[in-house]
Amino acid sequence: GTRPRDRRRKEESMKQAVIDIGSNSIRLTLYAIQEENRFKILFREKIMAGLAGYVGKGGLTPEGISCAISALLEFKQTLELLEITNVAVFATASLRNVSNTKEAVAAIEEGTGFLIEVLSGEEEARLGYLGAMQALTVTDGVFVDVGGASTEVVTFSGGSIESLCSFSIGSLSLYRSCVKKLLPGDRKSVV
């Protein structure tokens, strides 16, 4: 039979962590990879980093870079405690749509030890669609993902992608560019 230590090693090698550096939040999801390309979500954790709020003069500010590093180090500590070594880290519009992508990615990688893959808008759209279809049985329609700094749209028919696109506009970026002041109170005092 399999010794307990060997069995534990096999179970550990079947766990995969994924960290998504988004414009609103940074998310950690831990998966158990099963046979036949199936998976089970073991747990999810998110930190509301709001990186889209740390964009100044088109680039991610030093404060935004520090915020991302801090969140990723928190996740790294969790993964080390769980002895999870299979970690994939990717970023979407949070790092794709800034003028200092290379510099920001290099600083975050240096500060955390993680390698970061910045997804193109089209790849984000494709992967978002594929992820959503894991839980849905819809074969025809339109998939829309509104994020903090981008929106992805995928049209599909017969279970296959027909077209996909990504727009550099999202909930946080719209708020920052369109809302000047919002004060609580009666209708007359809301600006």
C-alpha positions in Angstrom: 0.0 0.0 0.0 0.9 3.7 -0.1 2.7 5.0 3.0 0.9 8.0 4.6 3.9 10.3 3.8 3.8 9.3 0.1 0.0 9.7 0.0 0.3 13.2 1.6 3.0 14.2 -1.0 0.7 13.0 -3.8 -2.3 15.1 -2.4 -0.1 18.2 -2.1 1.1 17.9 -5.7 -2.5 17.9 -6.7 -3.2 21.3 -5.2 -2.9 24.5 -7.3 -3.1 28.1 -6.0 -4.1 30.9 -8.4 -3.7 34.5 -7.5 -5.6 37.1 -9.6 -4.3 40.7 -9.3 -7.4 42.6 -10.4 -8.2 46.3 -10.3 -10.8 46.0 -7.5 -9.4 43.0 -5.6 -6.6 40.6 -5.4 -7.9 37.0 -5.1 -6.4 33.8 -4.0 -8.2 30.5 -4.9 -6.9 27.1 -4.0 -7.9 24.2 -6.2 -7.6 20.4 -5.8 -6.9 19.1 -9.2 -8.8 15.8 -9.8 -8.7 13.3 -12.6 -10.0 14.1 -16.1 -9.2 17.8 -15.9 -11.7 18.3 -13.2 -11.1 20.5 -10.1 -12.6 21.3 -6.8 -12.3 24.7 -5.1 -10.8 24.2 -1.6 -11.0 27.9 -0.5 -11.1 31.5 -1.7 -9.8 34.6 -0.1 -9.7 38.2 -1.4 -8.2 41.5 -0.4 -10.0 44.6 -1.6 -6.9 46.4 -2.8 -8.6 48.8 -5.2 -5.4 49.1 -7.4 -7.4 51.2 -10.0 -7.5 53.9 -7.3 -3.7 54.0 -7.3 -3.2 55.2 -10.8 -1.6 58.6 -11.2 -0.5 60.2 -14.5 -1.4 56.9 -16.2 0.9 54.7 -14.1 0.5 52.6 -11.0 1.8 54.7 -8.1 4.5 53.6 -5.6 1.6 53.3 -3.1 -0.3 51.0 -5.5 2.8 48.9 -5.9 3.2 48.7 -2.1 -0.4 47.8 -1.7 -0.1 44.9 -4.3 3.1 43.7 -2.6 1.5 43.7 0.8 -1.6 41.7 -0.3 0.5 39.2 -2.2 2.8 38.7 0.8 -0.2 38.0 3.0 -1.3 35.3 0.5 2.3 34.0 0.3 2.3 33.5 4.1 -1.0 31.6 3.9 0.3 29.4 1.1 3.6 28.7 3.0 1.6 27.7 6.1 -0.4 25.3 4.0 2.8 24.1 2.3 1.4 24.9 -1.2 4.1 25.3 -3.7 2.2 25.3 -7.0 1.2 28.9 -7.5 0.2 30.8 -10.6 -0.1 34.6 -10.4 -1.6 36.7 -13.1 -2.7 40.3 -13.5 -5.4 41.8 -15.7 -6.2 45.4 -16.3 -4.7 46.4 -13.0 -1.2 46.1 -14.6 -2.1 45.8 -18.3 -3.7 49.3 -18.6 -1.0 51.3 -16.9 1.8 53.2 -18.5 4.5 51.6 -16.3 3.5 47.9 -16.6 7.1 46.6 -16.9 8.4 48.6 -14.0 5.4 47.8 -11.7 5.5 44.1 -12.5 9.3 44.0 -11.9 8.9 45.8 -8.5 6.0 43.5 -7.4 7.9 40.4 -8.5 11.0 41.6 -6.6 9.0 42.4 -3.5 7.1 39.1 -3.4 9.2 36.4 -5.2 6.2 35.6 -7.4 6.4 35.6 -11.2 3.5 37.5 -12.6 1.8 36.9 -16.0 0.0 40.0 -17.4 -3.0 38.7 -19.4 -4.0 40.5 -22.6 -7.6 41.7 -22.7 -8.5 39.0 -25.2 -6.9 36.3 -23.0 -8.8 37.6 -20.0 -12.1 37.5 -22.0 -11.4 33.9 -23.2 -10.4 32.6 -19.7 -13.3 34.4 -18.0 -15.7 32.8 -20.5 -14.2 29.3 -20.0 -14.3 29.7 -16.2 -18.0 30.8 -16.3 -18.9 27.8 -18.5 -17.5 25.4 -15.9 -20.7 26.1 -13.9 -23.2 26.9 -16.7 -24.8 24.8 -19.4 -25.6 27.7 -21.7 -24.5 27.1 -25.3 -25.5 30.4 -27.0 -25.3 33.9 -25.7 -23.1 36.8 -24.6 -20.7 36.7 -21.6 -19.9 40.1 -20.1 -17.4 40.6 -17.3 -17.3 44.1 -15.8 -14.2 44.5 -13.7 -12.6 47.5 -11.9 -10.7 48.8 -14.9 -11.8 46.7 -17.9 -14.9 45.0 -19.4 -14.7 41.8 -21.4 -17.4 40.7 -23.9 -17.6 37.3 -25.5 -20.2 36.1 -27.9 -20.7 32.3 -28.2 -22.8 29.9 -30.2 -23.0 26.1 -30.0 -20.6 26.2 -27.0 -17.9 27.9 -29.1 -16.5 31.4 -28.9 -17.6 33.5 -31.9 -15.9 36.8 -30.9 -14.3 38.4 -28.0 -13.1 41.8 -27.0 -11.9 43.8 -24.0 -12.6 47.5 -23.2 -10.3 49.6 -21.0 -13.2 50.8 -18.9 -14.6 49.3 -15.6 -16.5 50.2 -12.5 -13.6 51.8 -10.6 -12.1 53.6 -13.5 -15.5 55.0 -14.4 -16.0 56.1 -10.8 -12.6 57.8 -10.7 -13.1 59.6 -14.0 -16.8 60.5 -13.7 -17.7 61.1 -10.1 -16.4 64.3 -8.6 -18.2 64.5 -5.3 -20.9 62.4 -3.7 -22.2 63.5 -0.3 -24.8 61.6 1.8 -28.0 63.5 2.6 -31.3 64.5 1.1 -31.6 64.9 -2.7 -30.9 68.7 -2.6 -27.5 68.2 -1.0 -26.2 65.4 -3.2 -23.7 66.7 -5.7 
